[in-house]
Amino acid sequence: MIIVIMGPPGAGKGTQAKILASKFNLLHLSTGEILRNEIDKGSKLGLKAKKFMDQGNLVPDKLVLEMIEKIILTNQGEGFIFDGFPRTVPQSEGLDSLLGRLKLKIDYVLNISLDKSVLVKRLVERAKNSGRSDDSEEVIMNRQDVYEELTKPLIDYYHDEVKEINGDGTVEEVSKRIFSQINQ
């Protein structure tokens, strides 16, 4: 099974992706976590990515696609949940091309949506607790704008495949909504 989980920063993608990965025995591919690990290691990719992330911008498609391709090829035969990827139409096209070459397809595209004011409040709270450098209030607002501009068009790209999920409520309530869409 291959799942793409989308939504703006703060919608709960990472939390729900971990739950889905556990429930369906999927490899959780969080580009954010992968990139943060590379930053912590001080790798060349990590240092390049940090410059973009610290400004609230997306890491260039080419770098992200190369990283994802390597992981998929290394873990062939596994199911995947993509969390934070794809974030742009060119990344979606690159993923579709890669999966096509491997004779694989996306089974579910989930879009978690939530009011912007709730999203910002969640991220400000997360920043207080996590110490993430990409969670300052200025960067949070920029990330919301970047999402609107570059990522939201993915809903149009995947159109009929997208399962809309209301992200308001407890983790358990959102999980139930997702499971009901997958079990249809």
C-alpha positions as CSV (number, residue, x, y, z in Angstrom):
1,M,0.0,0.0,0.0
2,I,1.2,3.5,-0.8
3,I,-0.4,6.5,0.8
4,V,0.3,10.2,0.3
5,I,-0.8,12.4,3.3
6,M,-1.1,16.1,2.6
7,G,-2.1,19.2,4.5
8,P,-0.7,22.5,5.7
9,P,2.0,22.7,8.4
10,G,0.3,22.0,11.7
11,A,-2.5,19.9,10.4
12,G,-1.3,16.7,12.0
13,K,0.2,14.9,9.0
14,G,3.2,13.6,10.9
15,T,1.1,12.3,13.8
16,Q,-1.4,10.6,11.5
17,A,1.3,9.2,9.3
18,K,2.9,7.5,12.3
19,I,-0.4,5.9,13.2
20,L,-1.1,4.8,9.7
21,A,2.4,3.4,9.3
22,S,2.0,1.3,12.5
23,K,-1.5,0.1,11.6
24,F,-0.7,-0.9,8.0
25,N,3.0,-1.8,8.5
26,L,4.2,0.9,6.1
27,L,7.5,2.6,5.9
28,H,7.0,6.2,7.1
29,L,8.8,8.6,4.8
30,S,8.8,12.0,6.4
31,T,10.9,14.3,4.3
32,G,11.0,16.8,7.2
33,E,12.4,14.2,9.6
34,I,14.8,12.8,6.9
35,L,16.1,16.3,6.2
36,R,16.3,17.2,9.9
37,N,18.4,14.0,10.4
38,E,20.7,15.0,7.6
39,I,21.0,18.5,9.2
40,D,21.9,16.9,12.5
41,K,24.5,14.7,10.8
42,G,26.0,17.8,9.1
43,S,25.8,16.1,5.7
44,K,26.1,18.1,2.4
45,L,22.3,17.6,1.7
46,G,21.5,18.6,5.3
47,L,23.5,21.8,5.1
48,K,21.9,22.7,1.7
49,A,18.4,21.9,3.0
50,K,18.9,23.9,6.3
51,K,19.3,27.1,4.4
52,F,15.9,26.7,2.8
53,M,14.1,25.3,5.9
54,D,15.3,28.0,8.2
55,Q,13.7,30.6,5.9
56,G,10.4,28.6,5.8
57,N,11.0,27.6,2.1
58,L,10.8,24.2,0.5
59,V,13.9,22.3,-0.3
60,P,14.3,22.2,-4.1
61,D,12.4,19.4,-5.9
62,K,15.5,17.8,-7.5
63,L,17.2,17.2,-4.1
64,V,14.0,15.8,-2.5
65,L,13.3,13.5,-5.5
66,E,16.8,12.1,-5.5
67,M,16.5,11.3,-1.8
68,I,13.1,9.7,-2.2
69,E,14.2,7.6,-5.1
70,K,17.1,6.2,-3.2
71,I,14.9,5.3,-0.2
72,I,12.2,3.6,-2.4
73,L,14.9,1.6,-4.4
74,T,16.5,0.5,-1.1
75,N,13.2,-0.6,0.3
76,Q,11.4,-2.2,-2.7
77,G,8.6,-4.5,-1.7
78,E,7.7,-2.3,1.3
79,G,4.5,-0.2,1.6
80,F,5.1,3.5,2.1
81,I,3.4,6.5,3.6
82,F,4.7,9.8,2.2
83,D,4.5,12.5,4.8
84,G,5.4,16.0,3.6
85,F,6.1,14.7,0.1
86,P,5.2,15.5,-2.6
87,R,4.8,19.2,-1.9
88,T,4.7,20.6,-5.4
89,V,3.3,19.5,-8.7
90,P,6.8,18.8,-10.1
91,Q,7.5,16.5,-7.1
92,S,4.2,14.7,-7.8
93,E,5.1,14.2,-11.4
94,G,8.5,12.9,-10.4
95,L,6.9,10.5,-7.9
96,D,4.4,9.3,-10.5
97,S,7.2,8.7,-13.0
98,L,9.3,6.8,-10.5
99,L,6.4,4.7,-9.3
100,G,5.4,4.0,-12.9
101,R,8.9,2.8,-13.7
102,L,8.7,0.4,-10.7
103,K,5.1,-0.7,-11.6
104,L,3.7,0.8,-8.4
105,K,0.9,3.2,-7.8
106,I,-0.5,5.5,-5.0
107,D,-3.4,3.8,-3.3
108,Y,-4.7,6.8,-1.2
109,V,-4.2,10.5,-1.3
110,L,-5.3,12.0,2.0
111,N,-5.7,15.8,2.6
112,I,-6.0,16.9,6.2
113,S,-7.5,20.4,6.3
114,L,-7.9,22.8,9.2
115,D,-8.6,26.5,9.7
116,K,-5.5,28.7,9.3
117,S,-5.9,30.3,12.8
118,V,-5.9,26.8,14.4
119,L,-2.9,25.8,12.4
120,V,-0.8,28.8,13.5
121,K,-1.8,28.3,17.1
122,R,-0.8,24.7,17.0
123,L,2.6,25.6,15.4
124,V,3.3,28.4,17.9
125,E,2.6,25.9,20.7
126,R,4.8,23.2,19.1
127,A,7.6,25.8,18.8
128,K,7.5,26.4,22.5
129,N,7.8,22.7,23.3
130,S,10.1,21.4,20.5
131,G,12.7,24.2,20.0
132,R,12.6,23.6,16.3
133,S,14.4,26.5,14.5
134,D,11.8,26.4,11.7
135,D,8.9,27.1,14.1
136,S,9.3,30.8,14.8
137,E,6.2,32.9,14.3
138,E,7.6,34.6,11.2
139,V,8.6,31.3,9.6
140,I,5.3,29.8,10.5
141,M,3.4,32.5,8.6
142,N,5.8,32.1,5.7
143,R,5.3,28.3,5.6
144,Q,1.5,28.8,5.5
145,D,2.0,31.2,2.5
146,V,4.4,28.7,0.8
147,Y,1.8,25.9,1.3
148,E,-1.0,28.0,-0.2
149,E,1.2,28.9,-3.2
150,L,3.0,25.6,-4.0
151,T,1.4,22.7,-2.2
152,K,-2.4,23.4,-2.4
153,P,-2.3,22.9,-6.2
154,L,-1.6,19.2,-5.5
155,I,-5.3,18.9,-4.6
156,D,-6.1,19.8,-8.2
157,Y,-3.3,17.6,-9.5
158,Y,-4.7,14.5,-7.7
159,H,-8.3,15.7,-8.0
160,D,-10.6,12.6,-7.9
161,E,-8.1,10.6,-5.9
162,V,-8.1,13.0,-2.9
163,K,-9.9,12.0,0.3
164,E,-10.6,15.1,2.3
165,I,-10.1,14.7,6.0
166,N,-11.3,17.2,8.6
167,G,-8.3,17.8,10.9
168,D,-10.2,19.5,13.7
169,G,-10.5,17.4,16.9
170,T,-8.5,14.9,18.8
171,V,-5.8,12.7,17.3
172,E,-8.2,9.7,17.7
173,E,-11.1,11.5,16.1
174,V,-9.0,12.4,13.0
175,S,-7.6,8.9,12.9
176,K,-11.2,7.5,12.8
177,R,-12.0,9.8,9.9
178,I,-9.0,8.6,8.0
179,F,-9.7,4.9,8.7
180,S,-13.2,5.3,7.4
181,Q,-11.9,6.7,4.1
182,I,-9.4,3.9,3.7
183,N,-11.8,1.2,4.6
184,Q,-14.4,2.3,2.0
